Amino acid sequence: MSIARHGTTLVSALLVPFFNLVVGGALAQDLSTLPVAPSTTAYALGQAPVIDGNVAEDVAWEGVAPASGFRQVRPDEGQPATQRTEVRVGFTDEALYIGLIAYETDPSRIIVTDSRRDSPLDQTDSFRVIIDGMLDRQNGFVFGTNPAGLQYDAQVTNEGAGGFRGPGSGFNVNWDTTWEVNAQILDYGWSAEMEIPFRSLRYGNGEDQTWGINFERNIRHNNEIVYWAPLERQFDINRVSEAGVIEGIRVPSQRALQFTPYALGSAERGGNIASGTLNEQELGFDFKYTITPSLVLDGTYNTDFAQVEADDLQVNLDRFSLFFPEKRPFFLENAGQFSVGNPREVELFFSRRIGVGAGGAQLPIDGGARLSGKVGSNTNVGLLQMRTESIEGRISRNDFSVARVNQELGNRSTIGMMYVERNGDGSAHENPGEDYNRTLSVDGRWSIGDTTLITGWAARTDTPGLEGRDAAGGMRAAYQDEDWNLDAGYSEVRENFNPEVGFLSRRAFRKWTAGWRYRYRPEDWWNLHELRPHMNYRGYWGFDGFQETGYLHVDNHWEFESGMEIHTGMNFTLEGVREPFEIVDGVQVPAGTYEHSEIQPVFWTNQAAPLSINIRGNIGGFFGGDRATTDTALRYQLDERFSTEVSWNRSDISLPVANGDFTVNLARVRVSYSFTPNISLQTLVQYNDRDDVVAANVRFAWLQSANAGLYLVYNEVDEFSGLNLPHHERENARQFIIKYSRILDVFN
């Protein structure tokens, strides 16, 4: 279809409404009409509450006035909440305390779907708080729970910018810290109590503090979301700039040191082990030293991440690199501050390049340190130094260095720079003196009013043998109000741009993007909650003018009050293949330009129901032939303790080449049982018939706090695997690991 080829024409057409709204709306916006943020007060408590989840019966909360007056963002934006919510905030010399009473006229309607740490809170009755201790209106920490006492924590950078969730993005749910929570279902609703040590927060200097804060409650039986500080429907709790304020907090001034030693034992058979069983023991430690309340030094020695969840297998039916997110705890705090580039496409620093080899295999890490946080009230800094061991004849010993500074300018605007270096000892390099790589970048954000944000970045690399045309950069403008989302962007990566401690999905390209989305909420139409018609385009060209990819997505999302959604999408695609590539064993896709169209239907039921299903399809042309792909996930949850998910991705492909008719299957079974919110058993079994891989990961965790505690892990891989297993790629390997770590407060 020629519609995917003419990318610049499409971009121009999609940009017209963007500039009309920005020039006519955002620049003329009267900021005085924005709602005034609410305020509340934190109370000094005579005694610490007992963290049992029953606020009403705890004498420690007597005399503490609650924050209330929550308002909806859905289903009826701006209207008062249908159920009363009260939040009390107090503090002692050691910790901040939050007490929630979530009233419910019929407690039998309370929905609880999970109790495992960091499980999503969208499909359960839940409560979240965001704390902006620096009052910089851009960053914060989220703490959440549900009626089962689930522990949920995340770090927000630049109000969750980036659109992705995870390390390196603006919303990092993989970040964990030390705190406690408990909850109860009572005859008037449910109640929860949180204890958050001050050492787990970041805040400014001075004993008396004023922080940014907002509270969110999810009333799941009627899909109601309410906030204490009112938000418009296009935003969520990450919108720190519109949070309320809490006054009267008095914080300790002393420094804190946490020391976390670990001991690990493992037994392995198969794989690279010729015969018998290989037994190994490891000792190491991490530490966290709070230099100031806003600046933290983290260190690690003889680091091992054997307890980290296995990567999900992925099937690559294209010619570009796959992205696997970072999951290792040491690299997670303030990970968003090190994020420069286009997420999951051009990332100038990608921590998985440190200590993770080809296929996800762990490489030995000697140790390292990271200094991160704020200097003053508006300057973010990050310094990282890591060393990995050599593997004789294969991989050099490497030192990794990262330096990052970012200055906040107010109204969500920033400017920053970053330097990244890999310096090898040359032991496995053909030219020992050239075993290094460097990346230097600058970046910035410019916010116009409350609706428009312009971001940009530029970078160069220094790689021996790749001189000249070693730059990259990009810009993006986005407009967002209650009804419209508009965006447009341009980026390019030159032929010799080579960030070896970063991530590139493809090389040597120019890229244009543009898109719009409209939200419409009908008054009363088939129980519809919202319609979201939208179009998105992205196009990639080589520097010789050859178009490598064109993708136009035209869709409408039909969201019902029950939580069910139907997406009626259509894609127009173009793939320009410069050189033949092998899509599966024995099947070559010839060079050429392939233009196609496909339908993309999506359907999912109410995800909070005990049994739910999610189906996505892509049916249409594919590299000169046809493809029918279905991605189906079936989830069953008995109660908040037990859940299981079975997913199956099947692609039936027919190409006009030899052996061009083939099928690819990727199946996954995930079972989770939580004995308590801190004790869980998880099993993940995966099968990929393209690579003929069967892999299993069984993980028992008994957590003391954050990621510290007892882990029992069993891994089995038949044939080659891309799973994250320690030390080496392995075939037909079995491994059992026991690891114990404990957080020790040396002083606080």
DAJO-V348599 format. One record per run of one state. SS is the DSSP state (h for helix, s for strand, l for the rest). FROM is the first residue (numbers start at 1). LEN is the number of residues. If there is no record, write none. Layout:
ss = [SS	SS]
from = [FROM	FROM]
len = [LEN	LEN]
//
This chain:
ss = [l	h	l	h	l	h	l	s	l	s	l	h	l	s	l	s	l	s	l	s	l	s	l	h	l	s	l	s	l	s	l	h	l	s	l	s	l	s	l	s	h	l	s	h	l	s	l	h	l	s	l	s	l	s	l	s	l	h	l	h	l	s	l	s	l	h	l	s	l	h	l	s	l	s	l	s	l	s	l	s	l	s	l	s	l	h	l	s	l	s	l	s	l	s	l	s	l	s	l	s	l	s	l	s	l	s	l	s	l	s	l	s	l	s	l	s	l	s	l	s	l	s	l	s	l	s	l	s	l]
from = [1	2	6	7	27	31	34	39	42	43	45	59	62	67	68	71	75	80	81	85	92	95	104	107	110	126	133	140	147	152	157	158	161	165	166	171	173	180	187	189	198	201	208	220	223	224	228	240	243	244	251	256	271	278	293	295	304	329	332	335	339	341	343	346	348	351	354	356	357	358	361	362	363	365	376	379	389	391	392	395	396	398	411	413	425	432	435	436	449	452	464	471	481	484	494	503	505	509	519	520	521	528	542	547	561	565	578	581	585	587	590	592	605	611	623	625	638	642	655	661	677	679	689	693	706	708	719	733	748]
len = [1	4	1	20	4	3	5	3	1	2	14	3	5	1	3	4	5	1	4	7	3	9	3	3	16	7	7	7	5	5	1	3	4	1	5	2	7	7	2	9	3	7	12	3	1	4	12	3	1	7	5	15	7	15	2	9	25	3	3	4	2	2	3	2	3	3	2	1	1	3	1	1	2	11	3	10	2	1	3	1	2	13	2	12	7	3	1	13	3	12	7	10	3	10	9	2	4	10	1	1	7	14	5	14	4	13	3	4	2	3	2	13	6	12	2	13	4	13	6	16	2	10	4	13	2	11	14	15	1]
//
